[in-house]
Amino acid sequence: MRLDVAGRRQRAETAAQEAAAGAMYNLCVDVRSSRAVRKEGGIGPLVELLNSRDPEVQFHALGALTSCSSNDPGCRAVIRQ
């Protein structure tokens, strides 16, 4: 029973990460939003999501980072750090 609860919690956490990364991906398509994501410290968490075991989370995080770096040169500098 305990493993089942832990498994459900992990799936819920992964689903939340996927939704958050997907939302960030959508935001970063816009130039002003890309700048806001960088200024508000959103790049670091996106980079961390690249280490997720879930490929969908990685996909959305990478898409957000790619869009941000294309739209805002300042994002590239933050990603390199």
Helices and strands as residue ranges (DSSP letters): H 2-27, H 31-39, H 43-49, H 55-71, H 73-80
